C-alpha cells in the first residue's frame, strides 16, 4: 500500500472533510460520508466526488478509492448512520488496571501456554500432512 508523504498528509489535513490522516490511513468526517454517499447514489463517479470535495485524486490509487467506496457503502447500509472516522464497534472492551488481579493474570498465563501448545500441535499436523503429500 502506498504511504502518504508529509506533503500529502499536510494537504489532506487542510481539507475540512478530513478527520485524521496518518501515513497509511485517511479518516473522514461524517459529513463527508453523507455527501459522498448521496452523490454516489446519484450516479457520480468516486473520483469526481472526491475532486468536488476538495481532494486531489492523484494522491489515491484505484484500490484505495474502491476501498473508500466500500467502507462508506457498508456504513450507509448498516442502518447505524455515519460515524466520524473509522467504525470501531468490533473492538474488544478495554481492560482497566482495576481489572487485573493475580487470578486474572494467572488465567491469562494459562491461556497463553495452552494456545502455544495448540499452535505447536497444529504445526506438527500440518508438517505431517505436507510430508505425506510429497510422497
N, C-alpha and C positions, 0 to 999 in steps of 0.2 A: 504494500500500500504506500502510495506517495505521501510523504510528510510535507506539511506546510512549512514554508520558510518563515523567518522572523518578519520579513517584509509583508508576506501574505497574511500572516497572523495579525499584524497591525491593521492592515486594510480590512480584514474580516471583523476585527474588534470594533472598528469605527462604524460598521453598519448597525443601524438601530434594531435590526431584526436578529442580531447575533446575541445570544445569551452568554456563551462562553466558547473559547477556542483554545485548543492545545495543538501541539504539532501533529497529532493524529486524528483529532476529533473536533467537529463543529456542532455546537448545540444551538438550537433556535428558540426564539420566544414562542409562546402560544399564539400570539397574534400572527406571526409569520406562518405558522402551520395552518391557521384558519384561512388566511388569504391564499396561501399556496393551494390548499385543498379545493377551495371554491373555484379558483381559476383552472385548476387541473380538471375538475369535473366539467367545466365549461368547454373543455377541449383544447386549452392552450398547452403548448409543449413545456416540459420542465425547464429547459434552457431559457425559453422566453420569459417564463415566470421569474426565474432567478435573476435574469437581467432587469426585468421591470422592478424587482425589489432591491436593486442596487448591488447585486453580486456580479463579479467578473467570472463568467463561466469558464474562462481559460484556466482557472485555479482548480477546477473539478474535472476528474476523468469521468467517463461514461458510467463506470461501475459505481463510483461514489454518488452520482446523480440518481442512478437506478435504486441504490440503497436508500437514499434520502426519500425518494418517492414511496418505496415500500414501507418504511418506518412511519411516514405520515399517514399513508393509507391504513395501515394496521391500527394506528391510534384513532383515526377517524371512525373506523368500523368497530372499534372496541365498545363503543357506547359510553365511554367514560369522559369524553371530550378531550381537548388538547391540554397537555401539561407543558410546563416550562422545562426545557432541556430534555434529557432522556427520561423515559418511563422506567422507574426503578421499583415497580410493585413486586417484582420477583425476588428482591433481595431478602436475605435472611435477617432476622431480628438481631440488632447489635447487642452484644452482651456487655453489661456494665461490670465494673470492678467488684461490685457487691455480689454479683452472680458467681464469682469464683470462690469456691470453698475447697478445702482439702479433698472432700469426697468427689466433687465435680471434676477436680483436676485428676484424681486417680482414675475416675471413669473415662475421661478423655485419653489418658495414657493407655489404659487397657484397650480402648477402641482403636487407637493408632497402631498398637502392637498387633492386634487382631487383623486390621486391614493390611498391614505389611505382610503378615503370613498369607493372607488371601492372595495378594499380588504375587508373591513368590510361587504359590501353588499354581496360579494361572499361567505364570511364565513357564513352569515345568510342563504343564499340559500342552501349551502352545508349541514348545520346543519338541515334545514327543510327537505331536500331530504333524509338525513340519518335517521331522525326520522320517516318518512313515510315508509321507507323500513323495519324498525324494527317492525312496527305494523302488 
